[in-house]
């Protein structure tokens, strides 16, 4: 499959134990050089504790970035030049609004709140 002229893609997936997203990203970046600008993998955990965050790297010359939150994914996308400063600010503002509105899953001082704020 070829991308329309001038188009490149960002692959986003999960790295959970039952997920095959990293395998798919590896195959796509190997078989279609230049098609993918970056691979972002959401570090997921089956339990209540935070998933380990693997080190960032590359797949066949394509940046591979791991993230736990949308805020950290946006920050990494900005560092790679994939989104501008304004887009990063909008994502961060949205994350803060969502956190403030979700006292059930993000009670003040909880491990989840610390994970998102750190």
QUIPEJO-V210718 format. One record per helix or strand of 3 or more residues. SS is the DSSP state (H for helix, E for strand). FROM is the first residue (numbers start at 1). TO is the last residue. Records with the same first field share a line. If there is no record, write none. Layout:
SS = FROM-TO / FROM-TO
This chain:
E = 9-14 / 36-42 / 57-59 / 62-67
H = 21-31 / 70-79 / 85-101 / 111-117
